[in-house]
């Protein structure tokens, strides 16, 4: 199967700047959005799962669908919807009431599931959902050219594959908003004194795609909300087994 380009130029949408601001603030009344923990002692136990809004003319984004079910699987997670707008990942991070200790981000556009481990300080010359080109060729001008996830994620990928979800480790996040999201998170993770201790970025197939079985003789699956939820259950279980998620309570 020919992979869908992860960073295909999105069709220009009718987004207004007021709608973008609303998404950046992530109003608590919106289903799936981040809600501040009621007491400061609980804020450190709030994790984040993020996905992107639809782009490239699609009505839905599989990463957003995937991220929004994570809080159902682990109540410590809150969901953040990220606009496909240059600069949005940094603004989303800074708009949160507290930097979380764990952030699992999702993007879409790969034939299987890909855990991204490298982020380059670059922006491809593509229009975002506002029709704007990158304001700068680098995500963070003058910062490190390359950031690498500190954790070895090969074991997690292998465990997910054994569970029936073809998962690989990738070093090419694509150069569009997915790469920018990963770079911003890794930069925060490596900032001295940051509370963000664990970062993972996972590319998932688009809705409606057919995913080949991970082993010969297996059954192909069509990507829908149910399949993405199954993957989410497996991912949360493997992250807990790997020590990423401390015991609840």
PyMOL commands that set and color helices and strands:
alter all, ss='L'
color gray80, all
select helices_A, chain A and resi 17-25+40-43+62-73+88-95+154-162+177-189+225-241
alter helices_A, ss='H'
color red, helices_A
select strands_A, chain A and resi 47-52+77-82+102-108+113-116+118-120+146-148+167-170+198-204+210-211+221-222
alter strands_A, ss='S'
color yellow, strands_A
deselect
rebuild
show_as cartoon
